[in-house]
Amino acid sequence: MGEMMIRDLINSIEKIEIPSADRRFGITRVLKRYDGTPVYIKDVDGYQVIGNLCNRDIIAKSLGVPVKDLMKHILRSMEREKEGELIINNTLKREYIEDPPSEINNYPIPIYYPRDGGPYITSGVVIVKDRDYGVNASIHRILVKGDRLVIRMVEQRHLHYIYSKNIEEDGEIDVAIVIGVHPAILLAASTSGDITFNELKYASVLMGKPLELIKCDTVDLEVPPGEFIIEGKITREMEDEGPFVDITGTYDKVRKQPVIRITSLKRRKDPIFHALLPGGVEHKVLMGLPQEPRIYRGVRNVVPSVKDVVLTEGGCCWLHAVISIEKRTEGDGKNAILAALASHPSLKHVVVVDQDINIGDPKDVEYAIATRVQADRDVVIIKGAKGSSLDPSINEDKTTAKMGIDATISLKKNREDFIRAELPEDK
Ligand code: MN
């Protein structure tokens, strides 16, 4: 047991160790300095804090797959989500102690940036149940206001849908927020499949083992044994939420959002708080990784020889994709562009390359653009498509221009002229 605990993973990875940091901007400072590398802070007001936990390498390691196979492992696991196994193990509850709801103000919840609306929980897996569609797990930013919480629910996402569908009839909705969970659970909760998609079962498939859950005390929910467990009720009441920094590193505005009343606060005896830096690599990777298989599947429909897909960090793991294909027919590059733009509606720019280009290396991708592209022939621009709300440059009517660059070698050219010299294997 315990293989799906964040604490075991933290012990097994290389990380930067910092003796202490201030909740107000201090955590942000160290997480920004080492963005992309795990940082363990021993003492934030008496609590341990981990940040920058998830990058591609650590997610792959934590799932037991090589990083080059990560996208395909995610793709296969998503298709087998129903096979996931959930086991209730209430003996795990012995590890927890109960705090009064007001104690949340003593937890090491960061104020990340000066204009933030207050301290924010950014790594909380929010679990609710719908009577028709079952359990839903998703990650939302949550503002702490006294002993109440205000949760940002993006319209059309599952939590918002379930809230809107049930709040009138039920008056309040049971919720649990788990902070400090294994990357498999974070990745699963960042995935939006069909409304019936069970993210917790999917986490079990990602790990290749059953996921243990414990029963909550004050709400009718079962949750993974994270470091902190907040139980509560999502109410009809609305309060100001924001401003807060989004994936692009820019500020999102203030909106009226639902209030959560805390009914129980539990933590491990020596809990590790997970601070997820807004706009950092961890945020981007968790947003982007679940989208890559969607793009891959969409492209595979029209270009079956597609090899790999990455949403790049420079493009916030959201707005820019690079796709490698084994080009078989003239036009494959353009078809891959169209399919990619259709599969991930927030995608803005996409580059298609041959399989000799390392799509994980921005310099190699630029090399392909530099040596294989003629702009008048290889660039596709689509005007007036629906844009991503995360892109501050979108038009007033929320539309955007989309661009695809076909950086594959033309089949009409002599391929030899494009392939880089290589040395024979060293003996
Ligand atoms: Mn869902």
Boltz pocket constraint, residues with backbone or C-beta under 6 A from the ligand:
constraints:
  - pocket:
      binder: B
      contacts: [[A, 135], [A, 136], [A, 137], [A, 138], [A, 158], [A, 191], [A, 192], [A, 193], [A, 194], [A, 195], [A, 197], [A, 199]]
      max_distance: 6.0
